[in-house]
């Protein structure tokens, strides 16, 4: 009882500290992140937005040069990576800050978690206020929805699958904020290392990527997906029975799973391939970058499985995810983020639907361990049957 009585003051202190940190970053970041380097020439993209010289003998007056304060200042690669990593620390914190079991449905970890999700958008606000406000608005809507569904789930367990889904999607938005920070800074970057065919991506483009034939044309995309559906069909035929199939939960879990798959496909690919792998490849070369990125991507999912799966399943899942990451990286090399997102989102969607129709009920209350049903570990019930190495 004493612990519960002291909880509100702890919550207020943690939340206040997070807000103060966000405000300090907001005020401090522009001072160093946007300071121009006099030795660096203005990028071509910025030069084109300046004065256009009127032809000789033209009667039209030459346009007035824009005010120096209105021209976006260029960024170095070091500034871009540093500020992107700062956002990544906060977005990663939104997943890992609440790893300890939290029996309270509205415990201290939840408050701090939402603060870190919001703080991940602060670097983007300092770089591109318009983009930052857009992502931040979506983020706040996700947080508000999660809080509402959490309260509902506390009184009615039937809301818990939807709470788990929206809770994870809200965290994924923070990952997108990290990529948007990197993208907007690189678009105004000055590094010679960035003189390649890099293509910036936007959420509207990536959300529809799995439905576009151009992103499915390479064997690196359609061959793994065909192989996956073949394996699932074989396993499903062996596992399926009338006792395991329940139409209502199967449809619910399939819909929640597809929504989460697209959310994870877009944001995880944006973070791990669009930022980490992209920069590692520039610095270290393709295969060292693949090894480091695939290891990081695979280990990223391990904390959510602790206490839920056996050690053997966790090790198997880690190895399988590392292999999948190599596939995602290859797709990224061939077609950029749209192709990697298409493969990732469709792979996860197929896995979730397979789990639902074979009675695994990954969102169902009857299949979730007590710890997974709490707020302690985000996404601990999100088990991809094949991607996790369960089979």
C-alpha positions, 0 to 999 in steps of 0.5 A, a space after each residue: 500500500 505504501 508503494 501505491 500511495 507514493 506512486 503518484 508523486 513518482 509519476 509526476 516527477 518522472 514525467 516532469 523530468 522528461 518534459 524538462 529534458 524535451 524543452 532543454 533539447 528544443 532550446 539547445 539543439 538549434 544552437 549547435 545543430 544548425 550552426 553553419 560551417 563557413 568552409 562548406 559551400 552551399 549545396 546545389 539544392 540551396 543554390 538553386 533556390 537563390 537568385 536567378 540572373 535575368 538575361 542581358 538586355 532583359 527589361 524584367 528586374 532581377 529578383 531580390 536576393 532572399 534574406 539570409 535568415 530565410 535560407 535553411 542552413 546546411 548540415 554536416 554529416 556529423 551533425 545529421 548523425 548526432 541529432 538522428 541518434 539523439 532521436 533514436 535514443 528517445 524512440 528506443 527508450 520508448 520500447 525499453 524503458 518499461 522492461 521491468 514487470 509493471 503490475 499496475 495497469 497505469 504504472 510509472 513505466 507507462 508515463 515515462 514511456 509516453 514522454 520518451 515517445 514525445 521527446 523523440 520528435 524534439 530533434 525533428 522540431 528543431 530541424 523542420 518545424 512543419 514536419 515536426 508538428 505533423 509527426 508530433 500531432 500524430 504521435 499525440 493522437 497515438 498516445 491519447 488513443 493508447 491511454 484511452 484503450 488502456 483504461 478500457 482494457 483495465 475494466 474490460 479485457 476484451 479491449 486488450 488486443 486493441 490496446 496492445 496494437 495501438 500501443 505498439 503503433 504509437 511507439 512506431 511513430 517515434 521511430 519514424 520521427 528519427 528517420 524524418 530527422 535524418 531525411 530532412 537534415 540530409 536533404 540539406 546536407 553538405 557531405 561528399 559522402 552523400 553524393 549518391 543516388 539516395 532517395 528520400 522517402 515519405 510516409 505516404 509513399 511507404 504505406 502503399 509500397 506493399 501494393 505496388 507491383 514495382 516493389 514486388 518485381 525483384 526475386 529478393 521480394 517475391 521469392 521469400 514471400 512465396 516460400 513463406 506462404 508455401 511453408 505456412 500452407 503446409 504447416 497450416 494443413 498439419 495443424 488446423 482443426 475445428 477446435 483451434 479455429 474460431 472465426 471471431 478471434 481469428 478475424 480480430 487478430 488478423 486485422 490487428 496483425 496486419 495493422 501492426 505489420 504495416 506500422 512496423 514495416 514502415 518504421 522499422 525499415 526506416 530506422 534500421 535500413 533508412 538510417 543505420 544501414 545507410 550510414 554504416 554502408 557509407 562508412 564501412 562498406 556493404 557487408 560489415 554494414 549488413 552484419 552490424 545492422 542485422 545484429 542490431 535489428 535482431 537483438 532489438 526484438 529480444 527484450 520483448 520476448 524475455 519471460 515469455 518464450 523459452 531460451 531456445 525459442 529466443 535464440 532461434 528467433 534471433 538467428 532467423 531475424 538476422 537472416 531476415 534482416 539480410 533479406 531486407 537489406 538486399 531489398 533496400 539495396 535494390 529498390 530503396 526503402 519502398 522495396 524493403 518496406 514491401 517485403 517486411 510488411 507482407 512477411 509480418 502480415 502473412 505471419 500474423 494471419 497464419 498465427 490467427 487462423 491456426 489458433 495461436 491467438 497472438 492478441 488473445 487474452 487466453 494466449 497471453 502470459 500474465 506478464 505480457 498482458 501487463 504494461 511491463 513489456 511492450 509487444 511481448 505478445 507480438 509473436 511471429 510464428 515463423 519469423 521468431 523461429 517457433 517452428 
